[in-house]
Amino acid sequence: MGVLENKSRARLFYKYLSKVYDRINPFVWNEEMRDEALELLDIQPDDRVLDVGSGTGFATEGLLRYTDDVHALDQSIHQMEKAFAKFGRNDRVRFYRGDAERLPFKDDSFDVLWSSGSIEYWPNPVDALEEFRRVVEPGNRVLVVGPDYPETGPFQYLADAIMLFYDEHEAQRMFEEAGFVDIEHHIQQAAPGTPRAITTVARVPDADGGDEADAGAEAEVEA
């Protein structure tokens, strides 16, 4: 487990990173990448959207282009204060301070869930993904952006020591274990040579259990 896959250390890290976050973020996750990811979700004007790990509000700003019903959750008050300055405390966005692994919402509370730049700090990613599935309406989608695992050995050792980096196979495993279906992965990159992001879009199974039945039928055919 990386040094920042610890909630108290991550909060301390962001206490200082929040001061410069909006200036350095575009080098690894810029507006073009965010907007490409947003298009994958097909957000409708009346959708109620949750932004988990909302930070300074970079993704929140993009979500507001699609719907006025945006809710943002983060564990770092220092990051949230930067977002308050952009949107007000409860004017355009409803803010919550909380934990991705224990979301303070009822089942099926949201139509869409977005999370970017947060999964790499979760000690138990599958627990958080199960929470995502719980709070999103059956049949609807979530999108999670995290850091793609480096291809070369030295960078892999560094990545493992810092926080969670993962590839498509690991992303598939985590989302399947959390109970999602129709899982797809997209690799995004600001420029050649810069860190890559892995963007995963997945769907919460239908409430009638039809997805599980379909999956079972498919497995039977393949066998």
C-alpha positions, 0 to 999 in steps of 0.5 A: 500500500502506498504512503498516501493510501492513508486517509490522515496522510492524504488529508495532510498532503492536500492541506499543502497541495490545495495551495497550488493544485489548480496550477499543477493539475492541468499537466496531468488532467486538463480541461480537454481530458475532463470534457472528453470524459464527461461526454462518456456519461451522457448527463441529462439536464434533470440528472442529480449528479454526485462528484466524489473527491471533488477537491477544488471543483475542477470536475464540478465546474464541468458537471455544471455545464450539463445539470444544475443538480450537482452534489460534491463530496471531499474529505479535505476541507482545504480543497473544499475551501477552494471550491467554496470560493468558486461556487459558494458554500451552498449556492450552485453546488451542495457540498459535503465533507465525507469519505468515499468508503462511507457515503452519507447518502441513501440508496439510489440517491443519484442518477450519475456519479463522477469521481476523478483523482480520488481513487488513488488515495482510497485504502479499500477501493472496492468498498468505495465502488460498492458504495458508488453502486449503492447510491446510484439508481439501478441501470445508471452509470458511474465514471472513475478516473485514476492513474494508469500503471506506469509501463517501466520498472523504475516508475512502477516501483515509485508508483507502488510506494506512493499511492494506488496505480492500476491497469485495465485488468485491475480496474476490471477486477475491482469494478466486477467485484463491486458488482458493476456491469457494462464496464469499459476503460479509456486511457487518456493523456495530456501529452506524450510523455506525461502521466496517463489517466485510466477512465472507467465507465460502468453501469449499476445492474438493473433492479430486476436482476436481468443483468446477472441473468444475461451474464450467466447465460453468456458464461454458459455459452462460453463454457 
